[in-house]
Amino acid sequence: MRFLIALLAILFLTSCEAPVLFPAEKCEYAKGDVNGDGRVDRRDAAIVASFDAGSIGLDQCEWNAADFNGDGEVTYADAKLILEYFVNNGS
């Protein structure tokens, strides 16, 4: 019985995959350029709004670019700021 429990524990522990985080130096997305296409535009704002609504997830690079106001959270406020940036500056 102990052998079976030990075997199950080993199988469980080896099947769990740790999340892959991207080192900051490999993230070359500019602030607001959530999709990494080199522009800050309405598509980036839409991605952030979708994330805030719970429809999609973001990887670490996207998260860093999406936190436009730098408060450590990605919310609709960031989507609004990205859209305002696009309207005022174009990209």
C-alpha positions in Angstrom: 0.0 0.0 0.0 2.8 2.4 0.9 4.4 1.6 -2.5 1.2 2.5 -4.3 0.9 5.8 -2.4 4.5 6.7 -3.1 4.1 5.8 -6.8 1.0 8.0 -7.1 2.8 10.9 -5.4 5.7 10.6 -7.8 3.4 10.5 -10.8 1.5 13.5 -9.5 4.6 15.6 -8.8 6.3 14.8 -12.1 3.1 15.5 -14.1 2.7 19.0 -12.8 4.3 21.6 -15.1 5.6 24.8 -13.7 4.4 28.0 -15.5 6.9 29.4 -17.9 7.8 33.0 -17.2 9.5 35.2 -19.7 12.6 37.1 -18.4 12.1 40.9 -18.7 15.1 41.3 -21.0 13.4 39.0 -23.6 10.2 41.1 -23.6 10.6 43.7 -26.3 7.1 44.9 -26.3 6.7 48.7 -25.8 4.3 49.9 -23.2 0.8 49.6 -24.6 1.9 47.4 -27.6 0.2 44.3 -26.1 0.1 42.3 -29.3 3.8 43.1 -30.1 3.1 44.4 -33.6 5.2 47.5 -33.1 2.2 49.8 -32.8 0.0 51.0 -30.0 -3.5 51.0 -31.3 -7.2 50.1 -30.7 -6.3 46.4 -31.1 -4.1 46.6 -28.0 -6.9 48.3 -26.1 -9.3 45.6 -27.2 -7.0 42.9 -26.0 -6.7 44.5 -22.5 -10.5 45.0 -22.3 -10.9 41.3 -23.2 -8.4 40.3 -20.5 -10.2 42.4 -17.9 -13.5 40.8 -18.9 -11.9 37.4 -18.3 -12.2 36.3 -22.0 -8.5 35.8 -22.6 -5.2 35.4 -20.8 -1.9 37.2 -21.2 1.6 35.9 -21.1 4.3 37.8 -19.1 5.4 40.0 -22.1 1.8 41.0 -22.9 1.1 41.7 -19.2 4.1 44.0 -19.0 3.0 45.9 -22.1 -0.7 46.0 -21.0 0.0 47.5 -17.6 0.0 51.0 -19.2 -0.4 53.0 -16.0 2.2 50.9 -14.1 0.0 50.1 -11.1 0.8 46.4 -11.2 -2.7 45.4 -12.5 -4.2 45.1 -15.9 -7.7 46.5 -16.0 -10.1 48.4 -18.1 -8.3 51.6 -17.0 -5.3 50.5 -18.9 -7.4 49.8 -22.0 -8.9 53.3 -21.8 -5.4 54.8 -21.4 -4.1 52.8 -24.4 -7.0 53.9 -26.5 -6.6 57.6 -25.5 -2.9 57.3 -26.3 -3.8 56.0 -29.8 -6.3 58.7 -30.4 -4.0 61.5 -29.3 -0.7 60.2 -30.8 -1.5 57.6 -33.5 1.0 54.9 -33.9 
